[in-house]
Protein backbone atom coordinates (compact mmCIF):
# COMPACT_ATOMS: atom_id res chain seq x y z
CA UNK A 1 0.00 0.00 0.00
CA UNK A 2 2.86 2.35 0.80
CA UNK A 3 4.36 1.78 -2.65
CA UNK A 4 1.12 2.94 -4.26
CA UNK A 5 1.10 6.13 -2.23
CA UNK A 6 4.76 6.82 -3.06
CA UNK A 7 4.02 6.25 -6.73
CA UNK A 8 1.12 8.70 -6.62
CA UNK A 9 3.26 11.28 -4.81
CA UNK A 10 6.00 10.88 -7.42
CA UNK A 11 3.44 11.37 -10.20
CA UNK A 12 2.15 14.52 -8.47
CA UNK A 13 5.71 15.81 -8.16
CA UNK A 14 6.26 15.30 -11.90
CA UNK A 15 2.94 17.02 -12.66
CA UNK A 16 3.91 20.04 -10.56
CA UNK A 17 7.26 20.29 -12.34
CA UNK A 18 5.52 20.04 -15.71
CA UNK A 19 3.07 22.77 -14.64
CA UNK A 20 5.96 24.99 -13.57
CA UNK A 21 7.73 24.49 -16.90
CA UNK A 22 4.51 25.18 -18.79
CA UNK A 23 3.89 28.39 -16.83
CA UNK A 24 7.44 29.54 -17.60
CA UNK A 25 6.79 28.95 -21.32
CA UNK A 26 3.47 30.81 -21.12
CA UNK A 27 5.13 33.78 -19.41
CA UNK A 28 7.90 33.78 -22.03
CA UNK A 29 5.43 33.76 -24.93
CA UNK A 30 3.18 36.37 -23.33
CA UNK A 31 6.18 38.69 -23.09
CA UNK A 32 7.13 37.93 -26.69
CA UNK A 33 3.57 38.68 -27.82
CA UNK A 34 3.57 41.98 -25.91
CA UNK A 35 6.90 42.94 -27.52
CA UNK A 36 5.56 42.09 -30.99
CA UNK A 37 2.37 44.09 -30.39
CA UNK A 38 4.49 47.08 -29.37
CA UNK A 39 6.62 46.68 -32.50
CA UNK A 40 3.50 46.51 -34.69
CA UNK A 41 2.20 49.71 -33.09
CA UNK A 42 5.51 51.47 -33.73
CA UNK A 43 5.60 50.26 -37.34
CA UNK A 44 2.06 51.50 -37.94
CA UNK A 45 2.96 54.92 -36.56
CA UNK A 46 6.05 55.04 -38.78
CA UNK A 47 3.93 54.00 -41.76
CA UNK A 48 1.46 56.83 -41.10
CA UNK A 49 4.31 59.36 -40.88
CA UNK A 50 5.89 58.10 -44.11
CA UNK A 51 2.53 58.15 -45.85
CA UNK A 52 2.03 61.76 -44.82
CA UNK A 53 5.53 62.67 -46.02
CA UNK A 54 4.82 61.09 -49.43
CA UNK A 55 1.50 62.94 -49.70
CA UNK A 56 3.20 66.22 -48.78
CA UNK A 57 5.93 65.63 -51.37
CA UNK A 58 3.38 64.87 -54.08
CA UNK A 59 1.39 68.01 -53.19
CA UNK A 60 4.55 70.15 -53.42
CA UNK A 61 5.43 68.62 -56.81
CA UNK A 62 1.90 69.28 -58.08
CA UNK A 63 2.06 72.90 -56.91
CA UNK A 64 5.43 73.27 -58.61
CA UNK A 65 3.92 71.89 -61.82
CA UNK A 66 6.21 68.86 -61.91
CA UNK A 67 3.34 66.38 -62.10
Secondary structure as the mmCIF struct_conf table of DSSP 4:
data_model
#
loop_
_struct_conf.conf_type_id
_struct_conf.id
_struct_conf.beg_label_comp_id
_struct_conf.beg_label_asym_id
_struct_conf.beg_label_seq_id
_struct_conf.end_label_comp_id
_struct_conf.end_label_asym_id
_struct_conf.end_label_seq_id
HELX_RH_AL_P HELX_RH_AL_P1 UNK A 2 UNK A 63
TURN_TY1_P TURN_TY1_P1 UNK A 64 UNK A 65
#
